[in-house]
Amino acid sequence: MKKLILVLFGIYSLFSTDTFAQYNANLRGVLEGVYVYTDSDHIYIKLKNQPTTHPSCKTNYFVIDASVPLERRQMLLSRLMAAFAMKENVNLGYDAEGDCANTYIRVHRVG
């Protein structure tokens, strides 16, 4: 019975999207741009030293997903806009291995 439970848990882990969404890398750099659009609630971020490779996401942008609660997205956007205006470095915590946000690199933290 234990073996069956372990096998089922293993299979669940392989196919569960929540398993892959994780904060596992940081990148520090100066913002080249912060973009928001009227047709979605995603926040797009571009660093001057944007990564050129990722195993599953497009590397043109980092994205704060629309699933992040509005109040948190507003705080993150405020932090990004202040850094952009001051031309200071930000430190993005992101998922370097798996889960994408709107096909781009998913952001989990802005520092």
C-alpha positions in Angstrom: 0.0 0.0 0.0 2.9 2.4 0.8 4.4 1.7 -2.5 1.2 2.5 -4.3 0.8 5.8 -2.4 4.4 6.8 -3.3 3.9 5.9 -7.0 0.6 7.9 -7.1 2.3 10.9 -5.4 5.2 10.7 -7.8 2.8 10.7 -10.8 0.9 13.6 -9.3 4.2 15.5 -8.9 5.1 15.1 -12.5 1.8 16.5 -13.8 1.0 19.1 -11.2 1.8 22.6 -12.5 2.1 23.9 -8.9 5.1 21.6 -8.4 7.1 23.5 -11.0 6.2 27.1 -10.0 9.0 28.1 -7.7 11.3 30.9 -6.8 14.8 29.4 -7.5 17.0 32.1 -8.9 17.8 35.8 -8.7 19.0 38.3 -11.2 20.1 41.9 -10.4 20.1 44.6 -13.0 18.9 48.0 -14.2 15.4 48.2 -15.7 15.2 48.8 -19.4 11.4 49.0 -19.2 8.2 48.2 -17.3 5.1 47.6 -19.4 1.4 47.3 -18.6 -1.4 46.9 -21.0 -5.1 47.6 -20.9 -6.1 44.1 -22.0 -4.5 42.1 -19.2 -3.3 42.4 -15.6 0.2 41.1 -16.2 3.2 43.4 -15.5 6.1 43.0 -18.0 9.6 43.8 -17.0 12.8 44.0 -19.1 16.3 44.3 -17.7 19.3 45.7 -19.5 21.0 42.3 -18.8 17.9 40.2 -19.7 18.7 36.4 -19.7 19.0 34.9 -23.2 18.1 31.3 -22.4 15.4 29.6 -20.3 14.4 25.9 -20.5 10.7 26.6 -21.2 9.8 30.3 -21.2 10.4 33.1 -23.8 13.2 35.3 -22.5 12.1 38.7 -23.9 10.5 39.7 -20.6 10.0 38.8 -17.0 6.3 38.8 -16.0 4.4 39.3 -12.8 1.4 37.1 -13.4 -2.2 38.4 -13.3 -3.0 35.7 -10.7 -1.0 37.7 -8.1 -3.6 39.6 -6.0 -4.2 43.2 -7.1 -2.8 44.8 -3.9 0.5 42.8 -4.3 0.8 43.7 -8.0 0.3 47.3 -7.1 3.1 47.2 -4.5 5.4 45.4 -7.0 4.6 47.9 -9.7 5.4 50.8 -7.3 8.7 49.3 -6.5 9.5 48.8 -10.2 8.5 52.3 -11.2 10.6 53.9 -8.4 13.6 51.8 -9.5 13.0 52.7 -13.1 12.8 56.4 -12.4 15.9 56.4 -10.3 17.8 54.1 -12.7 18.7 51.8 -9.8 19.3 48.1 -9.7 16.5 45.7 -8.9 16.8 42.1 -7.8 14.2 39.9 -9.4 13.4 36.5 -7.9 12.2 34.2 -10.6 11.6 30.7 -11.8 14.7 29.7 -13.8 13.5 26.1 -14.5 9.9 25.7 -15.2 6.6 27.5 -14.9 6.1 30.5 -17.2 3.7 33.5 -16.8 1.9 34.3 -20.0 4.8 32.4 -21.8 7.5 34.6 -20.3 9.8 34.2 -17.2 7.6 34.2 -14.0 8.6 36.7 -11.3 8.1 35.8 -7.6 9.9 38.7 -6.0 11.0 42.3 -6.7 13.7 43.7 -4.4 
